[in-house]
Amino acid sequence: MNFGGNIKYNPLDKPNLKPAMLANRLKTILKLFSKNNSEDYWLDKAEQVLTECIKFCRLYNNGYVTFLELHKLITIPDYYTSKISLMHSKFLSGKLSSSNVHDLLSSIEFFEKEFNNLDTRTSSILKSEITRITGTFISDYEIQNTFCPTKEELNFFGFEEMIEKGKIIVLNMNIAEYKNLSKIIAAYLKLDFQTEVMARLAKHENSIRSVCFISDEYHEYVTDTDADFFAQSREAKCINIVATQSYTSLLNSINNQYTVKVIIQNLINKFWFRTDDTFTIEDAQKQLGKEDKQKFSKSISESSKDPKIISLSSIFSYDKPNFSESLNEYTQYDFIFDTNFFTQRLNTFSCLAFLSTGKSIIPPQKIDLTPYFIIDKDM
């Protein structure tokens, strides 16, 4: 999947999800761009605004929501007013159900009694938070054309059919060129995939197809919801394969050490490559455990009788000096792999493997890997 191609995908076209759940997804993605926990208040308020916008958009746009529509509702006051006039006509003509009327009244009350009455500073901050995600989709024609298509143009509807047919979906987007957009789409696709995988458990199917989630540079797309998914996904027969620069990179993205630890401990099989990151090394050492190690110490001592000092040179003079040397061997309970092993003894294309057979743990050991480009040459 990439933009500018034949695939048309609207991340917000999820009619089976409640507006609040859809808005919570967007808040989760916004956290990728919010390193400071003090911003949680604004993210919570942004989630509330997005919930009402999604609810209102579904009413006037026949249940279809796009980032373009949300952006207009947030940034153009006259746009909201024009849609209110449209909904007023629908109401008078009796085209709205009881649930539609309830949603319409709650949205109007929120916008006209709360959102539109916010002071300039608060309103600007909320708009800034929301447009960080909506603005990404409307700033470029090809991006908007790919991810904000009309309902008739849609040809990718999510993962349910893809999983049923055993298809592979690849996101092809250069993070260096489209940093924010790639983060948003990758994180959203991941959340969409996770929701569909877990929904299979509720269907109580006798035979569930095994699925696989693979992510390189995982720290760019990690969210705190991954902790719960990794803990439960094994029951849904989901294999998770992720690669990251270090554990600190994960911590830098979600800013919660406990969540990072939950994610790490739910990934059973691990390959540690050479690293200088102390957080990664210390966590790996603790998981791999300790053992009794033989240690040796050597000491040399010197003694003499009647030491004298030569006044002219200020040098000591000894009579009959004695030297002694002692060697001691003792046992010390220490980490199986020391810090130097991770920082110096792991060469390129070698790693420390911690693997499970499904029933037991294979003793941790250093293994050498063969790069794919070497395999191709040999063939």
C-alpha positions in Angstrom: 0.0 0.0 0.0 1.3 3.5 -0.9 -0.2 6.7 -1.9 -0.6 7.8 -5.5 -1.3 4.2 -6.5 -4.5 2.3 -7.2 -5.3 1.6 -3.5 -7.9 3.9 -2.0 -8.2 3.7 1.8 -10.1 5.8 4.3 -8.9 5.1 7.8 -12.0 6.7 9.3 -14.6 4.6 7.3 -15.4 2.3 10.2 -19.3 2.4 10.5 -19.2 -0.5 13.0 -17.1 1.5 15.5 -18.7 4.0 17.9 -17.5 7.6 17.4 -15.9 7.5 20.8 -13.8 4.4 19.9 -12.8 5.9 16.6 -11.7 9.2 18.3 -9.8 7.2 20.9 -7.8 5.6 18.0 -6.9 9.1 16.8 -5.8 10.1 20.3 -3.6 7.0 20.5 -1.9 8.0 17.3 -1.5 11.7 18.5 0.4 10.3 21.4 3.2 9.3 19.0 3.8 13.0 18.5 3.4 14.0 22.2 6.5 13.0 24.2 5.4 15.0 27.3 2.8 13.5 29.7 1.7 17.0 30.6 -0.1 17.1 27.2 -2.5 14.4 28.3 -5.2 16.9 29.3 -5.2 18.5 25.8 -5.2 15.1 24.1 -8.3 14.1 26.2 -10.1 17.3 25.2 -9.1 16.7 21.6 -10.5 13.2 21.8 -13.8 14.7 23.1 -13.9 17.2 20.2 -13.1 14.5 17.6 -15.9 12.3 19.0 -18.5 15.0 18.5 -17.1 15.8 15.0 -17.3 12.2 13.9 -20.8 11.8 15.3 -22.0 15.0 13.5 -20.2 14.2 10.3 -21.9 10.8 10.1 -25.3 12.5 10.3 -24.9 15.0 7.5 -22.6 12.9 5.2 -24.6 9.6 5.2 -22.4 7.9 7.7 -19.2 8.6 5.8 -16.3 10.4 7.6 -13.0 11.6 6.2 -10.1 13.6 7.6 -11.0 16.3 5.1 -14.5 16.7 6.7 -13.1 16.7 10.2 -10.5 19.4 9.2 -13.2 21.6 7.8 -15.5 21.2 10.8 -12.6 22.2 13.1 -11.1 25.1 11.2 -14.0 26.7 9.3 -16.8 28.0 11.4 -19.1 28.7 8.4 -18.8 25.1 7.4 -20.3 23.9 10.6 -23.1 26.5 10.2 -23.9 25.3 6.7 -24.2 21.7 7.9 -26.5 22.7 10.7 -28.8 24.2 8.1 -28.7 20.9 6.2 -29.5 18.9 9.3 -32.3 21.3 10.2 -34.0 20.5 6.9 -33.6 16.8 7.4 -35.1 17.1 10.9 -38.2 19.0 9.6 -38.7 16.5 6.8 -38.7 13.6 9.3 -35.7 11.8 7.7 -33.9 11.3 11.1 -34.4 8.3 13.4 -34.7 8.7 17.1 -31.0 7.8 17.6 -30.0 10.3 14.9 -32.0 13.0 16.6 -30.3 12.2 19.9 -26.9 12.4 18.3 -27.7 15.6 16.5 -28.9 17.4 19.7 -25.9 16.2 21.7 -23.5 17.5 19.0 -25.3 20.8 18.7 -25.2 21.3 22.4 -21.5 20.5 22.5 -20.5 22.8 19.7 -22.7 25.7 20.6 -22.5 25.6 24.3 -18.9 24.4 24.8 -16.6 24.3 21.8 -17.6 27.6 20.2 -17.5 29.4 23.5 -13.9 28.4 24.4 -11.5 31.3 24.9 -9.1 32.0 22.0 -6.0 30.3 23.6 -7.8 27.1 24.6 -9.5 26.8 21.2 -6.2 27.4 19.4 -4.5 24.7 21.3 -7.2 22.1 20.7 -7.3 23.0 17.0 -3.5 22.7 16.8 -3.6 19.2 18.4 -6.3 18.0 16.0 -4.9 19.5 12.8 -1.6 17.8 13.5 -3.3 14.7 12.3 -6.0 16.0 9.9 -3.7 18.5 8.2 -1.3 15.8 7.2 -4.0 14.3 4.9 -5.1 17.4 3.1 -1.7 19.1 2.6 -0.9 17.1 -0.5 -3.2 16.2 -3.5 -2.0 12.6 -3.9 -2.2 12.0 -0.1 -5.7 13.4 0.0 -6.7 11.4 -3.1 -5.5 8.2 -1.6 -6.7 8.5 2.0 -9.7 10.8 1.7 -11.5 9.3 -1.3 -15.2 9.4 -2.0 -17.1 6.4 -0.8 -17.5 5.1 -4.4 -13.7 5.1 -4.9 -12.9 3.0 -1.9 -11.3 -0.4 -2.7 -9.5 -1.3 0.6 -12.0 -1.7 3.4 -9.8 -3.1 6.2 -8.4 -6.4 7.3 -11.4 -8.7 7.8 -11.5 -9.9 4.2 -7.7 -9.8 3.9 -7.3 -12.1 6.9 -10.1 -14.4 5.7 -8.4 -14.9 2.4 -4.8 -15.1 3.8 -3.5 -12.1 1.9 -0.4 -10.1 2.7 -0.6 -6.3 3.1 2.6 -4.3 2.9 2.8 -0.6 3.7 5.3 1.0 1.3 6.0 4.5 2.6 9.4 6.2 3.2 9.4 7.5 6.8 12.3 9.8 5.9 10.2 11.5 3.3 6.7 11.3 4.9 7.5 11.1 8.6 4.2 12.1 10.1 2.0 10.5 7.5 3.9 7.2 7.6 3.6 7.2 11.4 -0.2 7.9 11.3 -1.0 5.4 8.6 1.3 2.7 10.0 -0.1 3.1 13.5 -3.6 3.2 12.3 -3.2 0.1 10.1 -1.7 -1.6 13.1 -4.6 -0.7 15.4 -7.1 -1.8 12.7 -5.3 -5.1 12.3 -5.2 -5.7 16.1 -8.9 -4.9 16.4 -9.8 -7.4 13.7 -7.5 -10.1 15.1 -9.1 -9.9 18.5 -12.6 -9.7 17.1 -12.1 -13.2 15.7 -12.1 -14.6 19.3 -15.7 -13.3 19.8 -16.9 -15.3 16.8 -15.9 -18.6 18.5 -14.7 -20.1 15.3 -13.4 -23.7 15.6 -10.5 -23.1 13.2 -8.8 -19.7 13.2 -6.3 -18.9 10.5 -2.9 -18.0 11.9 -1.9 -14.4 11.1 1.4 -12.5 11.4 2.3 -8.9 12.2 5.8 -7.8 11.1 7.2 -4.4 11.7 10.7 -3.0 11.1 11.7 0.2 13.1 9.0 -0.7 15.5 9.8 2.1 17.9 8.5 4.6 15.3 5.0 3.0 15.5 4.7 1.6 19.0 1.6 2.6 21.0 0.7 1.7 24.6 -2.2 -0.5 23.3 0.4 -3.0 22.0 1.0 -4.2 25.6 -2.6 -5.6 25.9 -2.6 -6.9 22.3 0.7 -8.8 22.7 -0.6 -10.3 25.9 -3.8 -11.6 24.3 -2.9 -12.2 20.7 -1.5 -15.7 21.2 -5.0 -17.0 21.8 -6.0 -15.5 18.4 -3.1 -17.3 16.7 -1.2 -14.1 15.9 2.6 -14.1 15.5 4.2 -10.8 16.2 7.7 -10.1 14.8 9.1 -6.6 15.5 12.6 -5.1 15.2 13.7 -2.0 17.1 17.0 -0.1 17.7 16.9 -0.5 21.4 14.5 -0.7 24.4 15.3 3.0 25.1 13.9 3.8 21.6 10.6 2.3 22.7 10.7 4.2 25.9 11.3 7.4 24.0 8.2 6.8 21.9 5.6 6.0 24.6 7.3 7.5 27.6 6.1 4.8 30.0 8.7 2.4 31.3 6.1 -0.1 32.8 4.3 -0.3 29.4 7.7 -0.9 27.7 8.5 -3.7 30.1 5.0 -5.4 29.5 5.6 -5.2 25.7 9.1 -6.7 26.1 8.1 -9.6 28.4 5.3 -10.6 26.0 7.7 -11.1 23.2 9.0 -14.5 24.1 11.7 -15.1 21.5 14.4 -12.4 21.3 17.5 -11.7 19.3 19.9 -9.2 20.8 22.5 -7.7 18.4 25.4 -5.5 19.4 24.3 -2.5 21.4 25.6 0.2 23.7 22.2 0.9 25.2 22.5 0.2 28.9 18.7 -0.1 29.4 18.7 -2.9 26.8 21.7 -4.6 28.2 20.5 -4.5 31.8 17.1 -5.9 30.9 18.6 -8.7 28.8 21.0 -9.6 31.6 18.2 -9.8 34.1 16.1 -12.0 31.8 19.0 -14.3 31.0 19.8 -14.7 34.6 23.0 -15.4 36.7 25.3 -18.3 37.3 28.2 -19.2 39.5 31.5 -18.1 37.9 35.0 -19.0 38.9 37.0 -15.9 39.8 40.8 -15.6 40.5 42.7 -12.9 42.4 46.4 -12.4 42.7 48.3 -10.4 45.3 52.0 -9.7 45.8 53.5 -8.3 49.0 57.0 -7.2 50.1 58.6 -6.8 53.5 62.1 -6.2 54.9 63.9 -5.6 58.1 65.5 -2.3 59.1 64.5 0.0 56.2 66.8 3.0 55.9 66.5 6.2 53.9 69.5 7.7 52.1 69.6 11.4 52.9 71.2 12.5 49.6 68.8 10.8 47.3 65.7 10.3 49.6 65.5 6.6 48.6 64.7 3.8 50.9 67.3 1.1 51.4 66.3 -2.4 52.6 68.2 -5.2 54.2 67.1 -8.8 53.5 63.8 -8.0 51.6 61.1 -10.7 51.5 58.5 -11.1 48.7 55.4 -13.2 48.8 52.7 -14.0 46.2 49.3 -15.5 46.8 46.7 -16.8 44.3 43.0 -17.1 45.4 40.2 -18.9 43.6 36.6 -18.2 44.5 33.0 -18.5 43.2 30.9 -15.4 42.4 27.2 -15.4 41.4 27.2 -13.1 38.4 25.3 -12.4 35.1 25.8 -15.1 32.5 26.6 -12.6 29.8 28.5 -9.5 31.0 28.3 -6.0 29.5 31.3 -6.5 27.3 29.6 -9.4 25.6 26.9 -7.1 24.3 29.1 -4.1 23.5 32.3 -5.9 22.1 31.9 -9.6 21.5 28.9 -9.5 19.2 30.1 -9.0 15.6 28.1 -7.8 12.6 25.5 -10.5 11.6 25.8 -12.3 15.0 23.5 -12.1 17.9 22.5 -13.5 21.3 19.4 -15.7 20.9 16.8 -16.5 23.5 14.4 -18.9 21.9 11.5 -21.1 22.9 10.3 -24.4 21.4 6.8 -23.7 22.6 7.3 -26.2 25.4 10.7 -25.3 26.8 13.4 -22.6 26.6 16.5 -23.3 24.6 19.7 -22.2 26.6 20.7 -18.7 25.4 23.6 -18.8 23.0 25.4 -16.7 20.4 24.5 -17.5 16.8 25.8 -16.3 13.5 23.3 -15.1 10.9 23.6 -15.3 7.1 22.5 -12.1 5.3 20.0 -12.5 2.5 22.3 -10.9 -0.1 25.0 -13.5 0.7 22.4 -16.3 0.2 21.5 -14.8 -3.2 25.1 -14.8 -4.3 25.5 -18.5 -3.3 22.5 -19.5 -5.2 
